[in-house]
Structure formats: C-alpha cells, structure tokens
Amino acid sequence: MRFGVLGATQAYAADGSVLPVTGVRLRALLVLLLDADRTVTPQRLTDGVYGDRPPEQAANALQSQVSRLRRSLPGVPIEFGPAGYRLAIDRQRVDVHRFTALAEAGRAALAAGDPAGAAALLRDALGLWRGEPLA
C-alpha cells in the first residue's frame, strides 16, 4: 500500500488500484496521519479535521472518522495509543517522504561530484509529482 499527497490525496492498494477516500474530513484525517509512523495527538487531528468548529463530542466524532478511514483502507494499520493515533507504515510509502529522501540523495550525489547520479535521483523525485499538492 502507498499514499500520495503530491497531487490529489490518494491511497493505493498493493496492486496499484486507487482506494476510495471520500469526503473532505476523511481526506484531511488521512493527510494528518501521513506523517507516517509518528503518533498524532487527538487534538491535532480534531483541529485538522474540524477546524475551529469541532462538534460537541469531538473525541467521539474523531473516533468515528478513524473508523470510517479504517473501513475505507482495509489492512492499513491505524493504531491508537495513549498519545494518539499512528499510521504504522514505512514513511517511504508516502510520496512526500519519498520525494524528500530522493531530493536529499540527489543533493548529496551532486556534492560528491556525481552529476549523472544526482540527475537520476532528482528526476525520480520529480516523477512523484502528480499535480497541485493536497488537491
């Protein structure tokens, strides 16, 4: 499974097919959780999903959104712990993290005197862009 935010927010199954993540709140929740393998506090998720107008029972509403996201993305490990929620995946499964790693490797290759290697890495990084980020 992989995820994209360098263009329309997308989730892809292992076979490459697009998994439906419908609705603004569900996509916002997914984007916040895409700081892959790091715990995100319920407060940050609530703020990101509901803005300055959270529902009265914000914790319950957030839990409901997480349940919907789990149903939309079967097999995706969204864990809950004392500090919040965590999308337990390798960061390289998220295009923005992969882009950052490739760009850093490209800069390092250029600094090491390998312009051809740098160009290949930077081309791979640019290939991850699919349009306006978080569209």
CORMOTA-V439295 format. One record per helix or strand of 2 or more residues. SS is the DSSP state (H for helix, E for strand). FROM is the first residue (numbers start at 0). TO is the last residue. If there is no record, write none. Layout:
BEGIN
ss->SS from->FROM to->TO
ss->SS from->FROM to->TO
END
This chain:
BEGIN
ss->E from->1 to->3
ss->E from->9 to->11
ss->E from->17 to->18
ss->H from->23 to->32
ss->E from->38 to->39
ss->H from->41 to->49
ss->H from->57 to->71
ss->E from->77 to->80
ss->E from->83 to->86
ss->H from->90 to->92
ss->H from->94 to->110
ss->H from->114 to->125
END
